[in-house]
Structures are given as structure tokens and as C-alpha cells.
């Protein structure tokens, strides 16, 4: 046999062909992939008896019911509660992974103090008592305001904040500027001498005109919205989305009106213009408005052609929209803050809210209904963050929970005195907590008892309890216990109930009204409150896992409205420069609020963009010589940062959509080099940050 | 002449080597590779299902492999269950003696090698399949209740799981409907029965 180089190659070739006709390569590949599951770094799952616990998600104010499958008492899986009357048994992606948050890498497990005021200052552990003494001394000698920033108002903890601040002459209770009930709260302010709580009767409405509200992207109670829009074919519900970008909600709407950025105020006035000029305003509505002439003056200030020019929407489409609103049996007009870009300014909110009054949707089925007529304590009036005087706060407490909406640090900073103390109660070192002087960590989600009141957009009252699924570490403290220590140290006489006591009081109140019914999580049954033997019996049921929901109010109250609509002073100028619009996803605008294991949504698949990504139209990209995945320099008057470019044809030319998503895993927020896109946004005089002039260039 | 004929009949060296490589690799892949891949490990004692399910004892599968009231499958019975009948040796076999002396008297669990052990991220509910889907044990486990001896436990040297997960046939094509416990088998059966499940049904 003649062995040549060519023959050896033939032997190898034959072996190679044979190799792929055997199971060897495929089996080794399969086994190797399974082998990777057994690496020592892979955390082993707990083994042991399986049990079921019930609770409620507190990652956002929706408070969805949760069934937790536990192994050895440790929750391993969270799912929704089928047939839940409020959330319809749905949990969002973040809620499904809510039990991961106790082990979040950004968790702060000990009380900490930042050594000095600089972004890269180090934290050092401090005892609760020492921290409380230092903070109490700061409160006692303060000349400026003492503020509490409550990110989920309406809870029992919020009541404690009120009581604490009421005892101070310089207390400020502040809420997040981004509110899902922005239209409702604007209407509430327009109502004369009334404290009615309002809600959206989406279940019975025929038409929703939404100014940028991400209704189909986890807005409000996601399960409720999913159910309502899931039945839109049968119910005949139509959605008109007025938004500058083709968001997920715009994509699923019946009509998307691509408006020029930041011209929603003019679009709302244009609709009012048609309603007024074509006599589509209800006579009854006219009688309810005390200052209709002001609105008329504002709406008729521009011609149809001018409105078209300003908003970028053909006036015939605006006319059609107004006519649909007037002719629809029931309709709702609402605004919604973008989780990243934040709220509209007050004037825009007022213009949008007043459309509901013009079409007579207040107090009607399928419109904006009265949820509750309970009187509120006037001392408890919350102040929107923007309503606070600049440079007035000396001591600021930032609440432990997350609103789910972004807030630029610049906006907080402008309200602070030069010498200030910030106390974060967050269990995580996130983008805001990194600016604090003290981090006094609260328990993480599912580590403490938390009450879940009705969602602010809900049309009925409800109440349930999030019972802990994990034991909390001894090194964290509930906000009510922290404020108990502070009040004692300051020398205040304040009775602060525990959450358990407050829940019992709430149960007694519900029991005494005998209203509504209680839905049991374990067996899916509903029992009227009148059939409970005692308040204790009702309370026990709530702790076991249940949701109380009231029956609809159905009251028709004769309201009087003062709109206070101001005529537009300035028409937005057309500019050739780029505009930066932050874009986020509810409860995912902060790295600490989602499980880092949700990397499939963010870091791998990019179904949702990470922080540090911008999306632009290919036309804009060509203009600035950018290509997909290029690294570019994004500059505004506030600063600059490096970003990754993505191309998206659904974005208007000239617009930069910058993602306010979670930062990449292992990002250090207290690092001086860390920069998020919100810090590049210009804060307007109205306290909004929706639009910023920007430049982009290839690096 | 003969020499010439032979020369025509024999392939060239190159073709021969190509064929040898091809055939050699087939032998390695189909016969030698499984022998190398799997390592045999003896069970701690021998066990006859046949003796227990046959006329002698007349037991049913669920007498030992219990699904508890709350739906948990208790798997291989604890030694206490064996002790209900085997508190003292029944017969004189070495296995019987070992069972009583090494496990029942010291109340020590038998370290069985589990043929069906799955990765931790795969959840399987016996209760759903037996009580709700009314599957019989044999449909997935074959006629194991009639076996007189436990078959040799073979562990995959790479993945660490039993050969029964992949199936007896190295090609992955089952010789019997109950062979193999890979995900494609679950998917195939679910599709056949009109079930449309998401990932989270089995992977938590």
C-alpha cells in the first residue's frame, strides 16, 4: 500500500464523513449543554416540601394578587390568581420575577452612610440608632423644609408620613410628578368644593382617546387593561392614540395620530376648537363650567391651518377625532406619563382633562366615574414635586417603594438647599439612592407586611394585603418603625400604628360598611362582606390571601368645574436640531426594580432596550453618518454620554428616542463616571423633561 | 491475466483508506462511543418488581409509589415502607439479607440510583398526568412492573444523568414508545393531546 499525503487526507475525509453519520457529535453537543447546568457556579434549587402561599405584588401600585409556590418555605415561582376581580389573574414579566429581588446584587442589607458629598464617595455601615440621632439633630436645627417623597401615595405608610409632617411647621409631603391618574387628579383640582375620588370606567366605554398613555404596555393594572382590550371586538371599544412615537400601544391602537413632539397641548385645544365651533359641546356641560369663555378664547386662538402646522396632524383628522368623541355613547380622554419621559406640563393636562367635561363624560357610565365621596383630610394635600419651591428642602426622606416611573436627579436637586441631608429608605443602591447621605434600608418586596389600596385609576375601591413570603433580615427597618424612632428622638408625640394594626382598623371599617365582597385566592370563591361573622373574620381572610372590592359607586354628583385654561403664549418653533425624548417601561426604569435575571428581555434579546441605547430613524442616521450598533456621542446642554445606536423606522426623523432602561448588570451607580440619559435632559420651568435639544455624532 | 483482474477488482489505496476511515468512524460512533460514554453503576441491592406485583404479593404501583393528597409524588418509597413487610428477612436471598441488615434495622434509606432523575429546572407533576390526564404508569415507564431484576444503571459521563433519559438506543430513536425522557417526548405527547403549554409550565 502506497501511503501518500493524498491518501492520508482521504482517510481523514472518510472519517469525517463517517463522523457526521454517527450520533457522536450530536450526542456530545447535547450532553455538553446539559453538563453546563451542573457547573458548581449554578445555584442549586432548594429541595424539600412544596407549599403554596398567597400575597400581593408591591412592585408597583397595581398590587396584583400572587400565588407563590414555595419549596422548603422559599418562594420559587410566582403566578397570578385566576379570576382575580381586579387584575384578572395576570402578572407582568417583572412581577413574575418579583421574588428574585430579595437577592438583587444592588441590595443594601445594612444601614449605610456616605462619607462625603461626591459621587464616588464610599459608604460605611452605621447603626440605626446613630443614624436616627444624627437625622433627628438635623431636623431640629433645620431652617429649611423637611420633606418626604412618597412614591406610592394612598398607603397606610403614607398616612404615617402625613402625621409626621403635620407635626412640623416646615413639613412637605411630595409625590412623584408622573402619575397614571394625571387626568383624574387634574379634574379633581378643577372640581369646586368637592373631594370625590374619580376613576376610569374602562369596562363600559366605547372610545378612548389617549395622549401618549402606554395603555397596552403595563399601564394602570396590566391585567385589567389586557382584559378590556382583549374583548374590544365584542365590546366595540376603539382606541385613538396621539403620540409622537409609534409605541407598542400606538401599534395596537385603532388609529395612531403621529403628533409632533411636545405639541399635545395644541392637539387638545384643536379638538376643543372643533367641539366648540361645531356646537358639539353638551349644553349640560356648558352649565357646569364656570369659566367656559377662557377655554373658548384659548381654543379659538388658532386657525385650523395653524393647528395642523403646529401639531403635524391634518386638521380633517382632528375634526374626525372630535366628532367621534362627541358622537360616541361613552368616551374617555386621558393622558399618561411616559415611564421615561415623565408627565406633561400642567397646561397640557388641563387642556386634555377639560375635553372630558366638554363631551360630558364625567359621572357617566363608560366615562370618568366617582369611586368614592369620602372627605379627605385637608392637611393631607399632596404636593407634586414640581410645586415645591426651588432650594427649599433641607432634609429629604425618599420613600422605599418604587413608583415605576423615572425621575431625573436634576429635578430633585433643584429643590434642595445647598446644605442638605438626604435619607433614602430604599432597599437598593439605585440611581437615586446613590445621591443619598444615608441609606436606611427597608425590607425588600415580599419581606414585610404591606397594604394594597385601590389603584388610582380604578373605578371601584379595593383593599388587600401583601403578606411577607421571606423572613426579613434584622438589619433592615420598616418605614413606620424608622419614623417611630425619629419621632421619639425629636421628641414628638406621635402614635404610629404597626401595619398589622392599621390593616385591622381598615378591616373593621370595611366590615362596618357591609359593602362589597371578598375574593378568596385559595379557592377562587367570592363572599359578600355582609356574610362575614366579624371584622376579625374578615381580617383573617385578608391575611390568608384575599381581595376586597367595593361595588361601583354609581352616584351622580352635580359638579361645578373651574378649568383655569390659559391661552397659549408661545407657539413651538420648528427647529432643525434633534430632539431627545427619554423612553422607558414601567417598573423597569431603575436597575434595582427588576430582577437582573430578566436579561432575556433586556440584555440578550433586546426586546426592551438597555440604558445607554438610542433609537433613531434611518433618515436621521444617514444625516449624521451613523449606522446600526455604532457608538455615538450624545450631547445636550446638560452633558454628554456615549450611546449605542439602533435604527427604527417607526421613529420620526429628527427624534432621538433614548432608553431609560436598567443599566447593564454590574453597573456601579455610585461610580463618578456613571451617567444616565435623564441627567442629560433639560428640566423645563414646568418641571418636565420630555423634550431636550440634542446633538449626536459618531465616535 | 489473473493478476490484472485482481488489480481491477481491488479499489485503489485512496478509496480503500477513505472507506476504512468512514467505516472505522461508524464503528466508533455507533458501538464504541456508547461504551465509553456510559458508565455502569450497580444498584445497592437487587429488587424484583415482578415478585411484588405478581400473584405472590399482588401489589399495585401506587401502593409504593404514592401521590400524596396534596399532589406531590413521593417517588421511590422510603425504607419505612419496605419495613412494613420486611421487618425480618422473607426468604434467604443475599439481597433480602442485605435489605434487612443494612437498611431496615439501622433505618437507613437505600441509596438507589434513579433512572428518571431530571435536571432541577424541569418540573414534572405525576399528579397532573395520572389524575387529570389519566395516563397509566406503563405508558411512560413501560412494563417495569413485570421485571424480575433491576436493569443496570448506566450514568452518562458527560451530563451525569441516567442513560434512560436519552433512551437505550444511542441514535435517540426509541425502540419502544416509553423509551427516553427528553423534552421532545413531552412536547410530542402534549401536541398529540392538543395541549398548548408555555415554557413556564415545566421550567420554573
Interface residues (C-beta under 8 A of the other chain):
Chain A: X1 X2 X3 X4 X6 X7 X8 X10 X11 X12 X13 X14 X15 X16 X17 X18 X19 X21 X22 X23 X24 X26 X27 X28 X30 X31 X32 X34 X35 X37 X38 X44 X45 X49 X50 X69 X76 X77 X96
Chain B: X13 X14 X15 X16 X17 X18 X19 X20 X21 X22 X23 X24 X25 X26 X28 X29 X30 X33 X37 X70 X72 X119 X120 X121 X156 X158 X159 X160 X161 X166 X170 X171 X172 X200 X204
